[in-house]
């Protein structure tokens, strides 16, 4: 079989199940297995008034249907009834169980890549489970220290933004931004741009942490004490790193025209710009893992669950990229 992509629909009360049902409405190029409660998907299809035939997937399966109106499902049962738009902490363990199956399947080779629909971090924590996000959870499961990168296509070409730190309060970022953290993030970004995306000798723009990139130390010393020394050390190893640049002017055409990626220092420094440029079509890629993981760029949209008023563009793009990364020599 062609590489199988595992899809986790995420928060059951959100739009993830809707996206899985919508995906099944068309003939697909790639074999995709949804790891979810099959009754949940049937119920959501009924609410959306869309046809859905479930094909059961087991570890011994030799076929995955790609036909319209059919979805191959690895059944993982929910723990409590699901109501569109209503969070229930009793289903937090179910969400993590679907992730565990996808990760374990990628490690074993049963799946070639995984794509994740949005989950709700708050309700998982409400269940008494410490959880900060997909990226951190996968890192623990796989045993690595990954880097989050979002990407989208623009009129000027691909825009890729990686993060030195991820889901942290802004007040915690300066302490977390150590030389070793920034060095590792830049090395992973550089390596995966070459290995996974085929970019030779990538040119990476690096944002400063403070306004005006610290303005010579008058607005903070992180650029002087951390960022500049790291960049100089990595330049000595042959990496093309430009910066630290003020984040408010880094994302302008003159800077981005010849850049392969941007390294932002924290979540809300780089992602608002990227999502403005490509929201609904952007992709979240976890770099530095031994497995391939892509994701959508949006949240659970609880208010839209079961309405049919959603756009599947980001999921389509995430699945397409997962396929390309899993089949690097294939025509995609």
JOVENLIN-V686626 format. One record per residue. N is the residue number from 0. PSI is psi in whole degrees, 0 to 359 (* if undefined). BURIAL is I if it has 24 or more other C-alpha atoms within 12 Angstrom, else O. Layout:
# JOVENLIN-V686626
n->N psi->PSI burial->BURIAL
n->N psi->PSI burial->BURIAL
This chain:
# JOVENLIN-V686626
n->0 psi->153 burial->O
n->1 psi->160 burial->I
n->2 psi->130 burial->I
n->3 psi->131 burial->I
n->4 psi->126 burial->I
n->5 psi->132 burial->I
n->6 psi->123 burial->I
n->7 psi->121 burial->I
n->8 psi->356 burial->I
n->9 psi->217 burial->I
n->10 psi->120 burial->I
n->11 psi->335 burial->I
n->12 psi->356 burial->I
n->13 psi->201 burial->I
n->14 psi->359 burial->I
n->15 psi->310 burial->I
n->16 psi->324 burial->I
n->17 psi->315 burial->I
n->18 psi->321 burial->I
n->19 psi->318 burial->I
n->20 psi->318 burial->I
n->21 psi->322 burial->I
n->22 psi->323 burial->I
n->23 psi->351 burial->I
n->24 psi->346 burial->I
n->25 psi->154 burial->O
n->26 psi->135 burial->O
n->27 psi->148 burial->I
n->28 psi->324 burial->I
n->29 psi->145 burial->I
n->30 psi->124 burial->I
n->31 psi->134 burial->I
n->32 psi->119 burial->I
n->33 psi->127 burial->I
n->34 psi->101 burial->I
n->35 psi->174 burial->I
n->36 psi->119 burial->I
n->37 psi->330 burial->I
n->38 psi->323 burial->I
n->39 psi->315 burial->I
n->40 psi->321 burial->I
n->41 psi->317 burial->I
n->42 psi->320 burial->I
n->43 psi->323 burial->I
n->44 psi->321 burial->I
n->45 psi->318 burial->O
n->46 psi->319 burial->O
n->47 psi->352 burial->I
n->48 psi->46 burial->O
n->49 psi->141 burial->I
n->50 psi->142 burial->O
n->51 psi->123 burial->I
n->52 psi->126 burial->I
n->53 psi->128 burial->I
n->54 psi->119 burial->I
n->55 psi->136 burial->I
n->56 psi->130 burial->I
n->57 psi->170 burial->O
n->58 psi->340 burial->O
n->59 psi->8 burial->O
n->60 psi->141 burial->O
n->61 psi->354 burial->O
n->62 psi->140 burial->O
n->63 psi->115 burial->I
n->64 psi->140 burial->I
n->65 psi->14 burial->I
n->66 psi->152 burial->O
n->67 psi->143 burial->O
n->68 psi->8 burial->I
n->69 psi->136 burial->I
n->70 psi->128 burial->I
n->71 psi->129 burial->I
n->72 psi->129 burial->I
n->73 psi->110 burial->I
n->74 psi->124 burial->I
n->75 psi->118 burial->I
n->76 psi->141 burial->I
n->77 psi->161 burial->I
n->78 psi->345 burial->O
n->79 psi->155 burial->O
n->80 psi->146 burial->O
n->81 psi->130 burial->I
n->82 psi->128 burial->I
n->83 psi->128 burial->I
n->84 psi->355 burial->O
n->85 psi->109 burial->I
n->86 psi->146 burial->I
n->87 psi->114 burial->I
n->88 psi->343 burial->I
n->89 psi->340 burial->I
n->90 psi->7 burial->I
n->91 psi->317 burial->I
n->92 psi->327 burial->I
n->93 psi->314 burial->I
n->94 psi->315 burial->I
n->95 psi->328 burial->I
n->96 psi->323 burial->I
n->97 psi->321 burial->I
n->98 psi->317 burial->I
n->99 psi->317 burial->I
n->100 psi->319 burial->I
n->101 psi->315 burial->I
n->102 psi->311 burial->I
n->103 psi->323 burial->I
n->104 psi->323 burial->I
n->105 psi->320 burial->I
n->106 psi->320 burial->I
n->107 psi->342 burial->O
n->108 psi->0 burial->O
n->109 psi->321 burial->I
n->110 psi->149 burial->I
n->111 psi->341 burial->I
n->112 psi->165 burial->I
n->113 psi->143 burial->I
n->114 psi->133 burial->I
n->115 psi->133 burial->I
n->116 psi->169 burial->I
n->117 psi->144 burial->I
n->118 psi->176 burial->I
n->119 psi->107 burial->I
n->120 psi->321 burial->I
n->121 psi->316 burial->O
n->122 psi->332 burial->I
n->123 psi->318 burial->I
n->124 psi->325 burial->O
n->125 psi->335 burial->O
n->126 psi->1 burial->O
n->127 psi->16 burial->O
n->128 psi->118 burial->O
n->129 psi->121 burial->O
n->130 psi->127 burial->I
n->131 psi->347 burial->O
n->132 psi->165 burial->I
n->133 psi->310 burial->I
n->134 psi->312 burial->I
n->135 psi->323 burial->I
n->136 psi->315 burial->I
n->137 psi->323 burial->I
n->138 psi->316 burial->I
n->139 psi->319 burial->O
n->140 psi->321 burial->I
n->141 psi->338 burial->I
n->142 psi->49 burial->O
n->143 psi->175 burial->O
n->144 psi->90 burial->I
n->145 psi->175 burial->I
n->146 psi->133 burial->I
n->147 psi->131 burial->I
n->148 psi->133 burial->I
n->149 psi->147 burial->I
n->150 psi->149 burial->I
n->151 psi->158 burial->I
n->152 psi->136 burial->O
n->153 psi->173 burial->O
n->154 psi->333 burial->O
n->155 psi->358 burial->O
n->156 psi->187 burial->O
n->157 psi->138 burial->I
n->158 psi->121 burial->I
n->159 psi->128 burial->I
n->160 psi->118 burial->I
n->161 psi->160 burial->I
n->162 psi->130 burial->I
n->163 psi->324 burial->I
n->164 psi->157 burial->I
n->165 psi->255 burial->I
n->166 psi->80 burial->I
n->167 psi->150 burial->O
n->168 psi->146 burial->O
n->169 psi->325 burial->O
n->170 psi->338 burial->O
n->171 psi->350 burial->O
n->172 psi->311 burial->I
n->173 psi->319 burial->I
n->174 psi->324 burial->O
n->175 psi->338 burial->O
n->176 psi->77 burial->I
n->177 psi->163 burial->I
n->178 psi->321 burial->I
n->179 psi->322 burial->O
n->180 psi->313 burial->I
n->181 psi->320 burial->I
n->182 psi->312 burial->I
n->183 psi->317 burial->I
n->184 psi->317 burial->I
n->185 psi->322 burial->I
n->186 psi->319 burial->I
n->187 psi->315 burial->I
n->188 psi->312 burial->I
n->189 psi->313 burial->I
n->190 psi->317 burial->I
n->191 psi->331 burial->I
n->192 psi->320 burial->I
n->193 psi->311 burial->O
n->194 psi->311 burial->O
n->195 psi->327 burial->I
n->196 psi->357 burial->I
n->197 psi->26 burial->O
n->198 psi->117 burial->O
n->199 psi->131 burial->O
n->200 psi->62 burial->O
n->201 psi->147 burial->I
n->202 psi->117 burial->I
n->203 psi->126 burial->I
n->204 psi->135 burial->I
n->205 psi->124 burial->I
n->206 psi->150 burial->I
n->207 psi->169 burial->I
n->208 psi->319 burial->I
n->209 psi->163 burial->I
n->210 psi->140 burial->I
n->211 psi->28 burial->I
n->212 psi->40 burial->I
n->213 psi->346 burial->I
n->214 psi->57 burial->O
n->215 psi->25 burial->O
n->216 psi->352 burial->O
n->217 psi->341 burial->O
n->218 psi->29 burial->O
n->219 psi->151 burial->O
n->220 psi->3 burial->O
n->221 psi->325 burial->I
n->222 psi->317 burial->I
n->223 psi->316 burial->I
n->224 psi->333 burial->O
n->225 psi->300 burial->I
n->226 psi->309 burial->I
n->227 psi->316 burial->I
n->228 psi->322 burial->O
n->229 psi->315 burial->I
n->230 psi->318 burial->I
n->231 psi->320 burial->I
n->232 psi->317 burial->O
n->233 psi->331 burial->I
n->234 psi->324 burial->O
n->235 psi->340 burial->O
n->236 psi->3 burial->O
n->237 psi->4 burial->O
n->238 psi->141 burial->I
n->239 psi->100 burial->I
n->240 psi->123 burial->I
n->241 psi->122 burial->I
n->242 psi->191 burial->I
n->243 psi->137 burial->I
n->244 psi->148 burial->I
n->245 psi->129 burial->I
n->246 psi->335 burial->I
n->247 psi->344 burial->O
n->248 psi->352 burial->O
n->249 psi->319 burial->I
n->250 psi->48 burial->I
n->251 psi->154 burial->O
n->252 psi->322 burial->O
n->253 psi->328 burial->O
n->254 psi->318 burial->I
n->255 psi->341 burial->I
n->256 psi->324 burial->O
n->257 psi->22 burial->O
n->258 psi->145 burial->I
n->259 psi->338 burial->I
n->260 psi->164 burial->I
n->261 psi->138 burial->I
n->262 psi->110 burial->I
n->263 psi->156 burial->I
n->264 psi->336 burial->I
n->265 psi->167 burial->I
n->266 psi->303 burial->I
n->267 psi->9 burial->I
n->268 psi->318 burial->I
n->269 psi->329 burial->I
n->270 psi->330 burial->I
n->271 psi->321 burial->O
n->272 psi->314 burial->I
n->273 psi->318 burial->I
n->274 psi->329 burial->I
n->275 psi->321 burial->O
n->276 psi->330 burial->I
n->277 psi->29 burial->I
n->278 psi->134 burial->I
n->279 psi->342 burial->I
n->280 psi->359 burial->I
n->281 psi->162 burial->I
n->282 psi->141 burial->I
n->283 psi->124 burial->I
n->284 psi->131 burial->I
n->285 psi->113 burial->I
n->286 psi->157 burial->I
n->287 psi->6 burial->I
n->288 psi->159 burial->I
n->289 psi->349 burial->I
n->290 psi->167 burial->I
n->291 psi->126 burial->I
n->292 psi->126 burial->I
n->293 psi->165 burial->I
n->294 psi->168 burial->I
n->295 psi->167 burial->I
n->296 psi->10 burial->I
n->297 psi->176 burial->I
n->298 psi->195 burial->I
n->299 psi->339 burial->I
n->300 psi->57 burial->I
n->301 psi->325 burial->I
n->302 psi->345 burial->O
n->303 psi->355 burial->O
n->304 psi->130 burial->I
n->305 psi->2 burial->I
n->306 psi->336 burial->I
n->307 psi->357 burial->I
n->308 psi->62 burial->O
n->309 psi->161 burial->I
n->310 psi->126 burial->I
n->311 psi->11 burial->I
n->312 psi->317 burial->I
n->313 psi->321 burial->I
n->314 psi->317 burial->I
n->315 psi->316 burial->I
n->316 psi->321 burial->I
n->317 psi->319 burial->I
n->318 psi->320 burial->I
n->319 psi->317 burial->I
n->320 psi->320 burial->I
n->321 psi->319 burial->I
n->322 psi->316 burial->I
n->323 psi->318 burial->I
n->324 psi->328 burial->I
n->325 psi->337 burial->I
n->326 psi->64 burial->O
n->327 psi->337 burial->O
n->328 psi->358 burial->O
n->329 psi->160 burial->O
n->330 psi->121 burial->O
n->331 psi->* burial->O
